[in-house]
Amino acid sequence: METSKTDKNLLVKGLKTMAISLGCMFLGPTLYYIALTNKEKPLYIPILIIAIIVCVLAIFFAFKGINTILDSMFKKSNS
């Protein structure tokens, strides 16, 4: 029975994706708070839309990063 080793290049790629997700996790709610506290400003709607998109991207990148990290640890390589 052959033991599989962690693919370090794929692990680094997954960690970079998780770093992007972490940035979006802070930026999204901050933009959302800024948009909701300035309802009378003309940029209320565009900032709110951008905040929601950044929050969705945070969830997407977190899922993709965790999936990549798990693939680097548990998926068998073809070589």
Secondary structure as UniProt FT lines:
FT   HELIX           8..37
FT   TURN            39..40
FT   TURN            42..43
FT   HELIX           44..74
//
